[in-house]
Amino acid sequence: MGKLKKLCVFCGSSLGVSETYKTKAIELGKLIAEKDIELIYGGGNAGIMGELSRAVLAHGGKVTGVIPKVIYENVNHVELTELIIVDNMHERKAKMYDLADGFIALPGGIGTLEELAEILTWYQIGYHAKPIGIYNVNGFYNSLHSFLNHTISEGFLKQEYIHHIITEDEPTILLEKMDHQEMKLISKWS
């Protein structure tokens, strides 16, 4: 690996209905550890989030969790390499984004969607030029891609703001493409 040293992964605190989500989270976690990439994530122990972090740790990798106090006080978490406790969700996202060299979205709910949308917005307005990947397990994000294409056709989004998103259903290919992607800082207003 080259550029990707610390990878932020957004994912669900639930397992979903298909066992495949859990299996693929574990597969990604193993790969992250094998490639000596540090996982940056939301710090929780439940769902896909927990499976991913445990897989990285089980294969000798480093894991940094960033968790708000209110969640830390109510949810058990795994023994991480580092756990950063912040005051709220806004600080959590800002810290994760600051630490990471790139971002991947696994399947998840509203929180995962919000994190992905924010990082896409930050790219659009010129806050970062870091690779963004979508691990499209079971075609989970196909509807999102349809929606984004609809926003383009309706004139609410320019193609240049989403053409850099790498979507793959194979984690090895996803990480390889992200590691070699040339990103350019852009701004919606320039």
C-alpha positions in Angstrom: 0.0 0.0 0.0 1.1 3.5 -0.6 -1.1 6.5 0.4 -3.6 4.7 2.6 -2.1 4.4 6.0 -5.2 5.2 8.0 -8.6 4.3 6.7 -11.9 5.5 8.1 -14.8 3.0 7.6 -18.4 4.0 8.1 -20.7 1.1 8.8 -23.8 -0.1 10.7 -24.1 -0.8 14.4 -26.5 -3.5 13.3 -25.7 -6.7 11.4 -28.5 -6.4 8.8 -30.6 -9.4 7.7 -28.0 -11.1 5.5 -25.1 -13.0 7.0 -23.1 -11.7 4.0 -22.8 -8.3 5.6 -21.0 -9.7 8.6 -18.9 -12.0 6.5 -17.8 -9.2 4.2 -17.1 -6.8 7.1 -14.8 -9.5 8.6 -13.1 -10.0 5.2 -12.5 -6.3 4.9 -11.1 -6.2 8.4 -8.7 -9.0 7.7 -7.5 -7.3 4.5 -7.0 -3.9 6.3 -4.8 -5.6 8.9 -2.8 -7.6 6.3 -2.1 -4.4 4.3 -0.9 -2.7 7.5 -3.6 0.0 7.3 -4.9 1.4 10.6 -8.7 1.3 11.0 -10.4 4.5 12.1 -14.0 4.0 13.0 -16.9 4.9 15.3 -15.6 3.0 18.3 -18.6 0.7 18.9 -18.7 -3.0 19.5 -22.1 -3.8 17.9 -23.1 -4.9 14.4 -20.9 -4.6 11.4 -18.9 -2.0 13.2 -17.9 -4.5 15.9 -17.2 -7.3 13.5 -15.0 -5.1 11.4 -12.9 -3.9 14.4 -12.6 -7.3 15.9 -11.4 -8.7 12.6 -8.7 -6.0 12.2 -7.5 -6.7 15.8 -7.6 -10.5 15.4 -5.3 -10.2 12.4 -2.7 -8.0 14.2 -3.9 -4.7 12.9 -4.3 -1.3 14.6 -7.7 0.1 15.4 -8.6 3.6 16.6 -12.1 4.2 17.7 -13.7 7.7 18.1 -16.8 7.6 20.3 -19.0 10.2 21.9 -19.3 10.1 25.7 -23.0 9.3 25.7 -22.3 6.2 23.5 -19.2 5.2 25.4 -21.1 5.2 28.7 -23.9 3.0 27.3 -22.3 0.6 24.9 -19.6 -2.0 25.6 -16.6 -1.6 23.2 -13.7 -3.9 22.3 -10.2 -3.4 23.5 -8.9 -1.1 20.8 -5.4 0.1 20.0 -6.7 3.6 20.9 -10.0 4.9 21.9 -10.7 8.6 21.6 -13.7 9.9 23.6 -15.3 13.1 22.3 -18.2 15.3 23.5 -20.6 14.7 20.6 -21.3 13.3 17.2 -20.0 16.4 15.4 -16.6 16.1 17.1 -16.6 12.4 16.4 -16.9 12.9 12.6 -14.5 15.7 12.5 -11.9 13.7 14.4 -12.3 10.6 12.2 -12.1 12.7 9.1 -9.0 14.4 10.3 -7.2 11.1 11.2 -8.0 9.3 8.0 -6.2 9.2 4.6 -9.4 7.8 2.9 -12.9 6.6 3.5 -15.0 3.5 2.9 -18.7 3.0 3.4 -20.0 -0.5 4.3 -23.7 -1.2 4.6 -25.4 0.7 7.4 -28.3 2.9 8.3 -29.0 6.6 8.6 -25.7 7.3 10.5 -23.7 5.6 7.8 -25.5 7.5 5.1 -25.0 10.8 6.9 -21.3 10.1 7.4 -20.9 9.3 3.7 -23.0 12.3 2.6 -20.9 14.6 4.7 -17.6 13.4 3.4 -18.9 13.7 -0.2 -20.1 17.3 0.6 -16.7 18.1 2.1 -15.0 16.9 -1.1 -17.5 19.0 -3.2 -16.7 22.2 -1.3 -13.0 21.7 -1.2 -12.3 20.6 2.4 -10.4 17.4 1.4 -9.1 15.4 -1.6 -9.0 12.0 0.0 -10.2 8.8 -1.8 -13.8 7.7 -1.1 -14.9 4.1 -1.6 -18.1 2.3 -1.4 -18.0 -1.5 -0.5 -21.2 -2.4 -2.4 -21.9 -5.7 -0.6 -25.0 -7.5 -2.1 -25.6 -4.4 -4.3 -26.5 -2.5 -1.1 -25.6 0.9 -2.6 -27.2 0.5 -6.0 -30.2 2.6 -5.1 -27.9 5.4 -3.8 -26.1 5.4 -7.2 -29.4 5.7 -8.9 -30.3 8.6 -6.7 -27.0 10.4 -7.3 -27.4 9.9 -11.1 -31.0 11.3 -10.8 -29.7 14.4 -9.0 -27.2 14.9 -11.9 -29.9 14.5 -14.5 -32.2 17.0 -12.6 -29.4 19.6 -12.4 -28.7 19.5 -8.6 -25.3 17.8 -8.8 -22.4 17.9 -11.2 -20.9 14.7 -12.4 -17.4 15.9 -11.4 -18.4 15.7 -7.7 -19.2 12.0 -7.7 -17.0 10.6 -10.5 -14.2 10.0 -8.0 -16.3 7.7 -5.8 -14.9 4.1 -6.2 -17.6 1.5 -5.9 -16.6 -2.2 -5.8 -18.0 -5.4 -4.4 -14.5 -6.9 -4.0 -12.5 -5.4 -1.1 -9.0 -6.1 -2.6 -9.9 -4.2 -5.8 -11.5 -1.4 -3.8 -8.4 -0.8 -1.6 -6.1 -1.1 -4.6 -8.0 1.5 -6.6 -8.3 3.8 -3.6 -4.6 3.6 -2.9 -3.7 4.5 -6.5 -6.4 7.1 -7.1 -5.2 10.6 -7.9 -7.4 13.1 -6.1 -7.5 16.7 -6.9 -8.8 19.4 -4.5 -11.9 21.0 -6.1 -14.4 23.6 -5.0 -18.0 24.0 -5.9 -17.6 27.7 -6.1 -14.3 28.0 -8.1 
